[in-house]
Amino acid sequence: MSGLNGKQLIAGKWQSAGVDAFQAICPVSGRELATKFFEATEFEIDLAATSASKAFPALANTTIEQRAALLDRIAAGLDARGEELVERCMLETAYSEQRVRGELLRTISQTKLFGEMLREGSWVEAKIDHAEPQRVPFPKPDIRSMLQPIGPIVVIGASNFPLAISVAGTDTCTALAAGCPVIVKAHPAHPGTCEMAAEVIRVSADLTGIHPGAFSFLQGPSHSVGGRLVEHPEVKAVAFTGSLEGGRALMDLASRRPAPIPVYAEMGSVNPVVVLPDAAASRTQQIAHGFVSSLTLAMGQFCTNPGLLLVPDGNAGDQLIELIKEAIKAAPAGTMLHAGIQRAFEVGLDLRQQTDSADLVHGTHGDSDIRTVTPAISIIEAEVAVSDGQINQELFGPFATIVRWKNQTDLAKVIDQLTGQLTATVHADVDEMLRYPDLIWQLRNKAGRMIVNGFPTGVEVCHAMHHGGPYPAASDPHFTSIGPTSIKRFVRPVSYQDYPKNLLPLELNDGNPLGIMRQVDGQYTRQNFENSNHLAK
């Protein structure tokens, strides 16, 4: 593994003016790892933000091919340093090699996908409405519009996806793709992994001739670095994946600025899974196995973890719960990402254990290692779920609440208590779903993604994916934080009225030199209109 410097990367140069140092801690051993990392100073934060602002015109005016080439280079750089990244990431997260390698492949493939999106071009939503000078009673002007970058973006990396939703993850790469400079605040739990990814981006920008100020990278264990970045007047938006508490704090900071900015925060949910009676009877073992596998995957450290299971009363429901209890009791202990997440999990579990109405079932430790936790479930009745309000309290880790419901009224009351969710899942066949139309409607209005006969862990990176949902699952339900469509967070529409044709962006040129799909006079087409009679004379 090559050496780490522990410094900040600002406008293409590694530097450090700070004296406050911290070290990564291996979650498995509890020992500090060797390299000292330094917290960014106020001067360095300002330098990163002002460098990004100065780089914005240059980056925004690069061609689509230049930005796509940058993403291709980043993907190739991650691949080339893959072994080092995997080794360091395992040290800093306690994730298995299979888990880390899988995430690395996802990060590489999604970065390539974003490059393909850029080259395809329709993401700019180019629209052309040709002039009609003879229209009565008033002539119609020539009006064209497209999406354009908004300016410097702050990305605050996630703890649970140190590669795919971090320094070189979705937020950074889609912002760069849009033409927005990026300042990343690294997660302090895996600073070495973050530094390696930042170096990949630095080299990639240099090789593709991208302005060095287009990417900066800052470290620090305190909240002050992220807070100061959010408050900096040159920053135009923030991308964050983490807790409701953290997201809300950033949103409040951003709203108090003289010029408020959006914070695109993905803040997790309990992701309800509803099992209808016929499915409980016909696929008991399959549902039990799938649920426990999803719940315990990577020790439950996913924002899409199935934290709420609604099971019908009756023999089939009883059998389903017994199978789940057996699997949970046999589930091995595991190590959490870092001590803070472990403490929060243990405190939350203790609070639930104090509830007399809950039947709490634990997995087995297998040893006395204080750095591990065990999967657990809590079983309550529907009336308790409605009255105590705990079903909306996400406990990040391998924990779920199972709610027993007797009839559709019970079920509706429980679902009605839920706040906004990233996902909602139903186990049923088509005929049974048709008998529960109100349930389907309720869930659809609570969640950003509807799943049938599956489980929410595993977020496919594709054009149709929506990873978001009504508050508090996300700060804005219109936007996704996963997939190519996430670029929409970092752009805004601009209209050009009676603009000189030779000064228009290529995307709005009548000849359509990029060959992209556009909306021309209300119709979607790739047609060249350069010599068309649609044009004003």
C-alpha positions as CSV (number, residue, x, y, z in Angstrom):
1,M,0.0,0.0,0.0
2,S,1.4,3.4,-1.0
3,G,2.0,6.1,1.6
4,L,-0.7,8.4,2.7
5,N,0.0,12.1,3.4
6,G,-2.9,13.0,5.7
7,K,-3.3,16.4,4.0
8,Q,-5.9,18.4,2.2
9,L,-6.1,18.5,-1.6
10,I,-6.9,22.0,-2.7
11,A,-7.0,23.0,-6.4
12,G,-4.6,20.2,-7.4
13,K,-2.1,20.5,-4.5
14,W,-1.7,18.5,-1.3
15,Q,-1.2,20.9,1.6
16,S,-1.8,21.2,5.3
17,A,-1.9,24.3,7.5
18,G,-3.6,22.6,10.4
19,V,-2.3,21.2,13.7
20,D,-5.3,19.3,14.9
21,A,-4.6,15.6,14.0
22,F,-6.7,12.4,14.1
23,Q,-6.1,8.8,13.1
24,A,-8.3,6.2,11.6
25,I,-9.3,3.3,14.0
26,C,-9.6,-0.3,12.8
27,P,-13.1,-1.3,13.9
28,V,-12.0,-5.0,14.3
29,S,-9.0,-4.4,16.6
30,G,-9.8,-1.1,18.0
31,R,-6.3,0.1,17.3
32,E,-5.3,3.4,15.7
33,L,-3.9,3.1,12.2
34,A,-0.5,4.8,11.6
35,T,-1.1,7.8,9.4
36,K,-2.1,11.1,11.0
37,F,-4.7,13.2,9.2
38,F,-5.2,16.9,9.8
39,E,-8.4,18.8,10.1
40,A,-8.9,21.5,7.6
41,T,-8.5,25.0,8.8
42,E,-10.8,27.9,8.2
43,F,-8.2,29.3,5.7
44,E,-8.1,26.0,3.8
45,I,-11.9,25.8,3.7
46,D,-12.1,29.3,2.2
47,L,-9.3,28.5,-0.2
48,A,-11.1,25.4,-1.5
49,A,-14.4,27.2,-1.9
50,T,-12.9,30.3,-3.7
51,S,-10.8,28.0,-5.9
52,A,-13.9,26.1,-6.9
53,S,-15.7,29.4,-7.7
54,K,-12.8,30.5,-9.9
55,A,-12.8,27.1,-11.7
56,F,-16.5,27.2,-12.3
57,P,-16.5,29.1,-15.7
58,A,-13.7,26.9,-17.1
59,L,-15.4,23.6,-16.0
60,A,-18.9,24.7,-17.1
61,N,-17.6,25.6,-20.6
62,T,-15.7,22.3,-21.2
63,T,-17.3,20.0,-23.8
64,I,-19.4,17.0,-22.9
65,E,-16.6,14.8,-24.3
66,Q,-14.0,16.5,-22.0
67,R,-16.1,15.8,-18.9
68,A,-17.0,12.3,-20.1
69,A,-13.2,11.7,-20.5
70,L,-12.7,12.8,-16.9
71,L,-15.2,10.3,-15.7
72,D,-13.6,7.5,-17.8
73,R,-10.2,8.4,-16.3
74,I,-11.6,8.3,-12.8
75,A,-13.1,4.8,-13.4
76,A,-9.8,3.6,-14.8
77,G,-7.9,5.1,-11.9
78,L,-10.1,3.4,-9.3
79,D,-9.6,0.1,-11.2
80,A,-5.8,0.5,-11.3
81,R,-5.6,1.2,-7.6
82,G,-8.3,-1.4,-6.7
83,E,-6.1,-3.6,-4.6
84,E,-4.8,-0.8,-2.4
85,L,-8.3,0.6,-2.1
86,V,-9.8,-2.7,-1.0
87,E,-7.0,-3.4,1.5
88,R,-7.3,0.1,3.1
89,C,-11.1,0.1,3.1
90,M,-11.3,-3.3,4.8
91,L,-8.9,-2.0,7.5
92,E,-11.1,1.1,8.1
93,T,-14.6,-0.4,7.9
94,A,-14.5,-4.1,9.0
95,Y,-16.3,-4.9,5.7
96,S,-15.6,-8.2,4.2
97,E,-13.4,-8.4,1.1
98,Q,-16.4,-9.5,-1.0
99,R,-18.4,-6.5,0.2
100,V,-15.6,-4.0,-0.6
101,R,-14.8,-5.5,-4.0
102,G,-18.5,-5.4,-4.9
103,E,-18.7,-1.8,-3.9
104,L,-15.6,-0.9,-5.9
105,L,-17.0,-2.6,-9.0
106,R,-20.2,-0.6,-8.5
107,T,-18.3,2.6,-8.1
108,I,-16.3,2.0,-11.3
109,S,-19.4,0.9,-13.3
110,Q,-21.6,3.8,-12.2
111,T,-18.8,6.3,-13.1
112,K,-18.7,4.8,-16.6
113,L,-22.5,5.0,-16.8
114,F,-22.4,8.7,-16.0
115,G,-20.0,9.2,-18.8
116,E,-22.4,7.4,-21.2
117,M,-25.2,9.6,-20.0
118,L,-23.2,12.7,-20.8
119,R,-22.4,11.5,-24.3
120,E,-26.0,10.5,-25.0
121,G,-27.0,14.1,-24.2
122,S,-30.7,14.1,-23.5
123,W,-30.1,14.8,-19.8
124,V,-29.8,18.5,-20.6
125,E,-33.5,18.6,-21.5
126,A,-33.0,20.8,-24.6
127,K,-36.2,22.5,-25.7
128,I,-36.7,24.7,-28.8
129,D,-39.8,26.7,-29.6
130,H,-39.3,28.4,-32.9
131,A,-40.5,32.0,-33.5
132,E,-43.8,32.7,-35.2
133,P,-43.5,36.4,-36.2
134,Q,-46.8,36.4,-38.1
135,R,-48.8,35.0,-35.2
136,V,-51.7,37.2,-34.1
137,P,-52.6,39.0,-32.0
138,F,-48.9,38.9,-30.8
139,P,-45.8,37.5,-32.5
140,K,-44.2,34.5,-30.8
141,P,-40.5,35.0,-30.0
142,D,-37.8,32.3,-30.5
143,I,-37.3,30.6,-27.1
144,R,-34.9,27.8,-26.2
145,S,-33.9,26.3,-22.9
146,M,-31.6,23.6,-21.4
147,L,-30.2,22.6,-18.0
148,Q,-26.9,24.2,-17.0
149,P,-24.6,23.8,-14.0
150,I,-25.3,25.8,-10.8
151,G,-21.8,26.2,-9.4
152,P,-19.6,24.7,-6.6
153,I,-21.0,21.7,-4.8
154,V,-20.1,20.4,-1.3
155,V,-20.2,16.6,-1.0
156,I,-20.3,15.2,2.5
157,G,-19.3,11.5,2.3
158,A,-21.3,8.7,3.7
159,S,-20.0,6.3,6.4
160,N,-21.6,3.1,5.1
161,F,-20.5,3.4,1.4
162,P,-16.8,4.5,1.6
163,L,-16.4,4.2,-2.2
164,A,-19.8,4.4,-4.0
165,I,-21.3,7.3,-2.0
166,S,-18.1,9.1,-1.0
167,V,-15.2,10.9,-2.5
168,A,-15.4,9.4,-6.0
169,G,-19.1,8.4,-5.6
170,T,-22.4,9.4,-7.2
171,D,-22.5,12.9,-5.8
172,T,-19.0,13.9,-6.9
173,C,-19.1,12.3,-10.3
174,T,-22.6,13.6,-11.3
175,A,-21.7,17.1,-10.1
176,L,-18.5,17.1,-12.2
177,A,-20.5,15.7,-15.1
178,A,-22.9,18.6,-14.9
179,G,-19.9,21.0,-15.0
180,C,-20.0,21.9,-11.2
181,P,-16.7,22.1,-9.2
182,V,-16.8,19.8,-6.1
183,I,-15.4,20.1,-2.6
184,V,-15.6,16.8,-0.7
185,K,-15.6,16.7,3.1
186,A,-14.3,13.1,3.7
187,H,-15.9,10.9,6.3
188,P,-13.5,10.7,9.3
189,A,-14.1,6.9,9.8
190,H,-12.2,6.0,6.6
191,P,-9.8,8.9,5.8
192,G,-7.2,6.8,4.1
193,T,-9.7,5.3,1.7
194,C,-11.0,8.8,1.0
195,E,-7.5,10.2,0.4
196,M,-6.7,7.4,-2.1
197,A,-9.9,8.2,-4.1
198,A,-9.1,11.9,-4.0
199,E,-5.7,11.3,-5.5
200,V,-7.3,9.3,-8.3
201,I,-9.5,12.3,-9.1
202,R,-6.6,14.7,-8.9
203,V,-4.6,12.6,-11.4
204,S,-7.6,12.2,-13.7
205,A,-8.3,15.9,-13.8
206,D,-4.6,16.6,-14.6
207,L,-4.5,14.0,-17.4
208,T,-7.7,15.4,-19.0
209,G,-6.8,19.1,-18.7
210,I,-9.6,19.9,-16.2
211,H,-9.0,23.1,-14.2
212,P,-7.4,22.0,-10.9
213,G,-9.8,24.1,-8.8
214,A,-12.7,21.9,-10.0
215,F,-12.0,19.4,-7.3
216,S,-10.8,19.8,-3.6
217,F,-10.8,17.4,-0.7
218,L,-10.9,18.2,3.0
219,Q,-10.5,16.1,6.1
220,G,-11.7,16.5,9.7
221,P,-13.5,14.6,12.4
222,S,-15.5,17.6,13.7
223,H,-18.7,19.0,12.3
224,S,-17.2,22.4,11.9
225,V,-15.6,21.7,8.5
226,G,-18.8,20.6,6.9
227,G,-20.7,23.5,8.6
228,R,-18.3,26.1,7.4
229,L,-18.5,24.8,3.9
230,V,-22.3,24.9,3.9
231,E,-22.2,28.5,5.0
232,H,-19.6,29.6,2.5
233,P,-21.1,32.1,0.0
234,E,-19.4,30.5,-3.0
235,V,-21.1,27.1,-2.4
236,K,-24.4,26.6,-4.3
237,A,-25.6,23.2,-3.1
238,V,-24.8,20.4,-0.8
239,A,-25.1,16.6,-1.2
240,F,-25.3,14.5,2.0
241,T,-26.0,10.9,2.9
242,G,-26.4,10.1,6.6
243,S,-28.6,10.5,9.6
244,L,-31.7,12.6,10.0
245,E,-30.0,14.6,12.7
246,G,-27.0,15.4,10.5
247,G,-29.1,16.2,7.4
248,R,-31.4,18.4,9.4
249,A,-28.5,20.3,10.9
250,L,-27.1,21.0,7.4
251,M,-30.5,22.0,6.1
252,D,-31.0,24.5,8.9
253,L,-27.5,26.0,8.3
254,A,-28.2,26.3,4.6
255,S,-31.6,28.0,5.1
256,R,-30.1,30.6,7.4
257,R,-27.6,31.9,4.8
258,P,-28.3,35.3,3.3
259,A,-28.8,33.4,0.0
260,P,-30.2,30.0,1.0
261,I,-29.0,26.9,-0.9
262,P,-30.5,23.4,-1.3
263,V,-29.2,20.5,0.8
264,Y,-29.9,17.3,-1.0
265,A,-29.9,15.0,2.0
266,E,-30.7,11.3,1.9
267,M,-31.4,10.5,5.6
268,G,-32.7,6.9,5.7
269,S,-36.0,5.2,6.7
270,V,-37.4,2.0,8.2
271,N,-38.4,0.7,4.8
272,P,-41.7,-1.2,5.7
273,V,-42.2,-4.7,4.3
274,V,-45.8,-5.8,4.3
275,V,-46.7,-9.5,4.1
276,L,-50.2,-10.3,3.0
277,P,-52.0,-13.5,4.2
278,D,-51.8,-15.6,1.0
279,A,-48.1,-14.8,0.6
280,A,-47.4,-15.6,4.3
281,A,-49.1,-19.1,3.8
282,S,-47.6,-20.0,0.4
283,R,-44.0,-18.6,0.7
284,T,-43.3,-18.8,4.4
285,Q,-39.8,-20.1,4.3
286,Q,-38.8,-18.0,1.3
287,I,-40.0,-14.7,2.9
288,A,-38.4,-15.6,6.3
289,H,-35.0,-16.4,4.7
290,G,-35.1,-13.4,2.4
291,F,-36.0,-11.0,5.3
292,V,-33.3,-12.2,7.6
293,S,-30.7,-12.2,4.8
294,S,-31.6,-8.6,3.9
295,L,-31.7,-7.5,7.6
296,T,-28.3,-8.8,8.5
297,L,-26.5,-8.0,5.2
298,A,-23.3,-6.0,6.1
299,M,-24.6,-5.9,9.7
300,G,-27.7,-4.0,8.6
301,Q,-25.7,-0.9,7.7
302,F,-27.8,0.2,4.8
303,C,-30.3,3.1,4.5
304,T,-32.6,0.6,2.8
305,N,-32.4,-2.0,5.6
306,P,-35.9,-3.6,6.2
307,G,-36.5,-2.2,9.6
308,L,-40.2,-2.8,9.8
309,L,-42.0,-6.1,8.9
310,L,-45.8,-6.3,9.1
311,V,-47.1,-9.8,9.5
312,P,-50.7,-11.0,9.5
313,D,-52.2,-12.8,12.5
314,G,-52.9,-16.5,12.1
315,N,-51.0,-19.8,11.7
316,A,-49.1,-18.7,8.6
317,G,-48.0,-15.5,10.4
318,D,-47.0,-17.4,13.5
319,Q,-44.9,-19.8,11.5
320,L,-43.3,-17.0,9.6
321,I,-42.3,-15.2,12.8
322,E,-41.0,-18.5,14.4
323,L,-38.7,-19.1,11.4
324,I,-37.4,-15.5,11.6
325,K,-36.8,-15.9,15.4
326,E,-34.8,-19.1,14.8
327,A,-32.7,-17.4,12.1
328,I,-32.1,-14.4,14.3
329,K,-31.0,-16.5,17.3
330,A,-28.5,-18.3,15.1
331,A,-27.2,-15.1,13.4
332,P,-23.6,-14.4,14.3
333,A,-22.3,-11.2,15.8
334,G,-20.5,-8.7,13.6
335,T,-18.5,-5.5,13.8
336,M,-20.0,-2.2,13.0
337,L,-18.4,0.5,10.8
338,H,-17.1,2.5,13.7
339,A,-17.6,3.0,17.5
340,G,-20.2,5.8,17.1
341,I,-22.5,3.6,15.1
342,Q,-22.0,0.7,17.5
343,R,-22.8,2.9,20.5
344,A,-26.0,4.3,18.9
345,F,-27.1,0.8,18.0
346,E,-26.6,-0.5,21.6
347,V,-28.3,2.5,23.2
348,G,-31.3,2.1,20.8
349,L,-31.5,-1.6,21.5
350,D,-31.4,-1.0,25.3
351,L,-34.3,1.5,25.0
352,R,-36.4,-1.1,23.1
353,Q,-35.6,-3.8,25.6
354,Q,-37.1,-1.6,28.3
355,T,-40.5,-1.7,26.5
356,D,-42.7,-4.2,28.3
357,S,-45.0,-4.7,25.3
358,A,-42.1,-5.9,23.1
359,D,-40.8,-9.4,22.6
360,L,-37.1,-8.9,21.9
361,V,-35.0,-11.6,20.3
362,H,-31.2,-11.5,20.0
363,G,-28.6,-13.3,17.9
364,T,-25.6,-15.0,19.6
365,H,-22.3,-13.3,20.3
366,G,-20.2,-16.4,20.0
367,D,-17.5,-14.6,22.0
368,S,-17.1,-11.7,24.4
369,D,-15.6,-9.2,22.0
370,I,-17.0,-5.8,23.0
371,R,-16.6,-4.5,19.5
372,T,-19.3,-6.7,18.0
373,V,-23.1,-6.5,18.1
374,T,-25.7,-9.1,17.4
375,P,-28.8,-8.9,15.1
376,A,-32.1,-8.5,16.9
377,I,-35.9,-8.2,16.3
378,S,-38.7,-6.7,18.4
379,I,-42.2,-8.2,18.1
380,I,-45.2,-6.0,18.9
381,E,-49.0,-5.8,18.2
382,A,-50.5,-3.3,15.8
383,E,-52.2,-1.3,18.5
384,V,-48.8,-0.8,20.3
385,A,-47.2,0.2,17.0
386,V,-49.8,2.9,16.5
387,S,-49.7,4.2,20.1
388,D,-46.0,4.3,21.0
389,G,-44.6,5.9,17.8
390,Q,-41.4,3.8,17.7
391,I,-41.9,2.4,14.3
392,N,-40.6,5.6,12.7
393,Q,-37.4,5.5,14.7
394,E,-34.7,4.0,12.5
395,L,-32.1,2.0,14.5
396,F,-29.2,1.8,12.1
397,G,-27.9,-1.7,12.1
398,P,-29.2,-5.3,12.1
399,F,-32.5,-4.6,13.9
400,A,-36.2,-4.7,12.8
401,T,-39.6,-4.3,14.4
402,I,-42.2,-7.0,13.6
403,V,-45.8,-5.8,13.8
404,R,-48.7,-8.3,14.0
405,W,-51.8,-7.0,12.3
406,K,-55.3,-8.6,12.5
407,N,-57.2,-6.9,9.6
408,Q,-57.0,-4.2,6.9
409,T,-58.1,-1.5,9.4
410,D,-55.2,-2.5,11.7
411,L,-52.8,-2.4,8.8
412,A,-54.0,0.9,7.5
413,K,-53.6,2.5,11.0
414,V,-50.0,1.3,11.2
415,I,-49.1,2.5,7.7
416,D,-50.8,5.8,8.4
417,Q,-48.3,6.4,11.3
418,L,-45.3,6.1,9.0
419,T,-43.4,9.1,7.8
420,G,-41.7,9.4,4.4
421,Q,-39.7,6.3,3.3
422,L,-37.1,5.4,0.8
423,T,-38.8,2.1,0.0
424,A,-42.0,0.1,0.7
425,T,-42.3,-3.6,-0.1
426,V,-45.3,-5.8,-0.5
427,H,-45.3,-9.6,-0.5
428,A,-48.3,-10.8,-2.5
429,D,-49.5,-12.1,-5.8
430,V,-51.4,-9.9,-8.3
431,D,-54.8,-11.1,-7.2
432,E,-54.1,-10.4,-3.5
433,M,-52.7,-7.0,-4.3
434,L,-56.0,-6.2,-6.0
435,R,-57.9,-7.0,-2.8
436,Y,-55.8,-4.3,-0.9
437,P,-56.0,-1.2,-3.2
438,D,-56.0,1.2,-0.2
439,L,-52.8,-0.4,1.2
440,I,-51.0,0.0,-2.2
441,W,-52.1,3.6,-2.4
442,Q,-51.0,4.3,1.1
443,L,-47.5,2.9,0.6
444,R,-47.1,4.5,-2.8
445,N,-47.7,7.9,-1.2
446,K,-45.2,7.2,1.6
447,A,-42.2,5.9,-0.5
448,G,-39.8,6.6,-3.3
449,R,-39.5,3.0,-4.5
450,M,-42.2,0.3,-4.5
451,I,-41.0,-3.3,-4.4
452,V,-43.1,-6.4,-4.9
453,N,-41.9,-9.9,-3.6
454,G,-38.4,-8.7,-2.9
455,F,-36.4,-6.8,-0.3
456,P,-35.1,-3.2,-0.3
457,T,-31.4,-3.8,0.2
458,G,-29.6,-3.7,-3.2
459,V,-30.1,-0.4,-5.0
460,E,-29.7,-0.9,-8.7
461,V,-27.7,1.9,-10.4
462,C,-29.8,2.6,-13.5
463,H,-31.7,5.4,-15.2
464,A,-35.1,4.4,-13.7
465,M,-33.9,4.2,-10.1
466,H,-35.3,6.7,-7.6
467,H,-33.4,6.6,-4.4
468,G,-35.2,9.2,-2.3
469,G,-38.7,9.8,-0.9
470,P,-40.9,12.1,1.1
471,Y,-39.3,13.8,4.1
472,P,-37.6,12.7,6.3
473,A,-36.3,9.9,4.0
474,A,-34.9,12.7,1.9
475,S,-34.9,16.5,2.0
476,D,-36.6,16.8,-1.4
477,P,-38.7,13.9,-2.8
478,H,-38.2,15.1,-6.4
479,F,-34.6,14.0,-6.6
480,T,-32.6,10.7,-6.4
481,S,-29.2,10.3,-4.9
482,I,-28.4,7.2,-6.9
483,G,-28.2,6.7,-10.7
484,P,-27.7,9.1,-13.6
485,T,-30.8,11.1,-12.9
486,S,-29.1,12.4,-9.7
487,I,-27.3,14.9,-12.0
488,K,-30.6,17.0,-11.9
489,R,-29.7,18.1,-8.4
490,F,-26.8,20.2,-9.7
491,V,-28.3,21.9,-12.7
492,R,-31.0,24.6,-13.4
493,P,-32.9,25.6,-16.5
494,V,-31.9,28.6,-18.5
495,S,-34.0,30.1,-21.3
496,Y,-32.6,31.9,-24.3
497,Q,-35.0,34.3,-26.0
498,D,-34.3,35.6,-29.5
499,Y,-30.6,34.8,-28.9
500,P,-28.1,35.1,-31.7
501,K,-28.0,31.6,-33.3
502,N,-24.2,31.5,-33.6
503,L,-23.9,32.1,-29.8
504,L,-26.3,29.4,-28.7
505,P,-25.0,26.3,-26.9
506,L,-24.5,23.4,-29.3
507,E,-27.4,21.6,-27.7
508,L,-29.8,24.3,-28.8
509,N,-28.4,24.7,-32.3
510,D,-31.0,24.1,-35.0
511,G,-28.6,21.7,-36.8
512,N,-28.4,19.5,-33.7
513,P,-24.6,18.8,-34.2
514,L,-24.6,16.5,-31.1
515,G,-27.4,14.4,-32.4
516,I,-29.3,14.4,-29.1
517,M,-33.0,14.0,-28.3
518,R,-34.7,17.3,-27.9
519,Q,-38.2,18.7,-27.7
520,V,-38.7,20.9,-30.7
521,D,-42.0,22.8,-31.1
522,G,-43.5,20.3,-28.6
523,Q,-42.3,17.1,-30.3
524,Y,-39.4,14.9,-29.2
525,T,-37.0,14.4,-32.0
526,R,-33.3,14.1,-33.1
527,Q,-34.0,15.9,-36.3
528,N,-31.7,18.5,-37.9
529,F,-33.8,21.7,-38.3
530,E,-31.1,23.9,-39.9
531,N,-32.8,24.2,-43.2
532,S,-36.3,23.4,-42.1
533,N,-39.4,25.5,-42.9
534,H,-40.1,25.5,-39.2
535,L,-37.6,28.3,-38.9
536,A,-38.6,32.0,-38.9
537,K,-37.9,33.8,-42.2
